Amino acid sequence: MSQEKPETGAGGLCPAAPFDETAREAVYAAIHTRRDVRDQFLPTPLPDDLVRRLLEAAHAAPSVGFMQPWSFILIRDEKTRARAVEAFSRANDEAAAQFADERQALYRSLKLQGIAKAPLSIVVTSDPDRAGPVVLGRTHNPRMDVYSTVCAVQNLWLAARAEGVGVGWVSIFHDCDVRALLNIPERIEIVAWLCLGYVEELYDAPELAVKGWRQRLSLDDLICAESWREPGA
């Protein structure tokens, strides 16, 4: 009895040859020119087919035990975004108060208005129950579902860079505010609120480095051989 040929990509092995030079450089270019966009978004809506490509890139991320714990809440409604801005603003004032003197002034000078300006927000969540109570690879580290979801965020971010789309990760909010706003169950973890939109320009270095908040650490200080050591030791 003959067997049907499996669909392409459905099984089996394929060559693991390196990309050609052009493709390889494009991958590294996306990695090294990716930026966290805070205020430079244009109001132009993102086409549905482009958004779909970004979500497919996110959904292609690796996940421990192939649990695929992520979900994506797409937010375009102005009223929802306005309520999110209110929640962010309250948390942002609380955050600013934790810094002193010049540091607080610098913090307040940073424009963090992505939710208000970006035409699309995507809230990425993680479901710890997606693959059942016992998950291959999560038996000894229950956080592997969240780590896997962060891989989906990074995939989306790099794909967006390749598409000329800016992304900003908003983390300054109270979990309960976003949970109530979007009707997210308690068992579901909120991993990221992402703002997406076209941008005309990007900083040639991370914005927080350009504006003097913090500089990139030396990679050499962060590489350990055989055992842990303090960075720079």
N, C-alpha and C positions, 0 to 999 in steps of 0.2 A: 504494500500500500504506500503510495507516494505521499510525501509531506509537502505542504505548501512552503514556499520560500519565505522566510521571515521578512518583515518590512525593514527598510533601511534604518539602521539605528536601533532596531528592536532587540538585537542580540548579537553575539559573536564578537570578534575582535577586528580592529582596524589599525592601519599603520600609525605609529607614534613618532613619525618623523618631525623634526623641528619645522616651524613656519619658515617661509622664505624671508629674505631680509626685509622687504617692504612691509609684510604683514607683522613681522616681529617688532619692527620699529613702531608700527602703529599701536601695538599693545602697550609698549613701554611709554609711548607718548601720552596715551590715555591715562596711565598710572601717574606719570610725573606732572601732568598739567591739570589734573583734576583739582578742583577747588571747592571749598564750602562757600556757597553764595549766600549773602545775607540781605542785600539791598538792591542789586542790579537787575532785577527781573523786569522783563518787558510784559505788557498786558496781553500780548498775542496768545490766543489759545493754542494748545498743543494738539495736533491732529490725532484722531483716535488710533490710526494705524501705527503712529510713532509711539504712543503710550503703550499700545499692545506689545510692540517690540521690546520696550523697556521692561515690561512686566514678564515677558517670556525670558529675558536675560536674567531677571531676578529669580524666576522659577527654576532656572537651570543651575542654580547654586548647589554646591555640595551640602549634604546634611547627614549628620551622624545617624546610622541605621536607616538611611533613606527615609527619615520620618517626615520631611517636608512640612515643618510645623508652621510655616508662614501663611498669613493672609494679608490682603492689601485693600484698605478702605480708601476709595477715591473721593476726594472732596473738592467740589467746584462751586457749591452754593455760597453766595456772598453772605447770607445770614449766618451760616455755620462758621464760615471763616471769621466773621466779625466777633462771634462769641468766643472763638478760639483766641483771637487777638486780645480780648479782655482777660482771659485766663492767663495768657502769656504775660501781659503787662503787669498783672498783680505779682506773679512769680518773679518777673524781672526786677521789680522794685525791691523785692526781698533779697534777691541775689546781689544787687548793687550795694545794699546796706552791709553786706558781709565783707566788702573791701574798704580799705581806709584811704583817706586823703587822695593823693594823685592817682592811685590805682583805681579808686572809685570814679574819679573824673574821667580817666581813660576808658573805663568800662562803659560809662554812660555815653561816651562819644562814639562808641561802636554802634553802627546802625544794624538793628536786628529785626527788620520789618518784613521778613520773608513771607510770613503767613498773609499779611495784608496785601502784598504786591504780587506774589506769584499766582498765576491763573489756576494752578493745580496743586493740591496737597495730597500726599499719599501717606496714610498711617499704616505702618507695618507692625503686625502683631505676631505673637508666638503662642501656639496651642500646645501645652505640655501633654495633652491626651491624644494628640492626632494619631499616634502610632500605637496606642494602647499603654497599659501600665508598665510593661517591661519592654524596653527598647534596646536593640543591639547597639552597644557602644555607650549607652547612657546608664548602664547598671551601677556604675560607681561615681558618676558625676552628673547629677540631675540638671546641671545648667547647660548641657550640650545642646538642648533644643534652642535656647536663646543664642548660643554661639553660632549655631547653624543659620539662624535667622539673620544675624549680622552679616554672614556671607552673602545672603540674598540682597541686603542693602548695598553692599560693596559692588556686587554685580550690576545692579541697577545704576549705580553712580558712574561706573566706568562706561557702561553702554550710553548713558546720557551724555557723557563727555564726548564720545565718538559722534553723537548726533547733534552736537552743538547746543545741548540743553543744560542749563545750570541747575544744580541741586544744593539745597541747604538743609542741614539737619537741625531741627529745633528740639532742644532737650530741656528748656527752661519752662517747666509747667508742673503743676501738681497732678499726679497720676489720676486722682479722683475726679479732677475737673474734665480731663479728656475722656475718661471712662463714662462719665455721666453724659457728656456732650454727644458721644458717638454710640452710646448704648452697648458698651463692651462688657461682657461678663467678667466677674471677679477672677475666674480661673485663667483667663486669657491675659498674657503679659503684653504690655505696650512697649515695643522696642524702639520705634523711631517715628517721629513726625517729619516727613520730608516735604520741602517746598520745591516745586519744579516749574521752570519757565525758560523761555529763550533769553539769552543775554547777548549784548553786543561785545562786551569785553570781559576778560577775566584778569585777575592779578597774576603777574608772572612769578609770584611766590605766595605762599599762604598769607591770607590777609592779616591774621594775628601777628605774623612775623613782620610784615610790612609796617604795621602800625605800632610795633614795639611791645606787644603783649607778651610774647614768648618766642624764642628762636628754636630752630630745629636742633635737636641733640646730635652729637657726633655718633655716627654708626659704629665706629671703632670702639667707643666707650660702652656700647651695648652688646657687643659680641663676647660671649664667654666660651671657654674651651674646657670641656669635660665636667665642669661644676660651676655653680653660681658664684659670682662676685659682684660687689657693688659697682654701679656704673662709674667709670673714671678711676677706679682703684688701681 
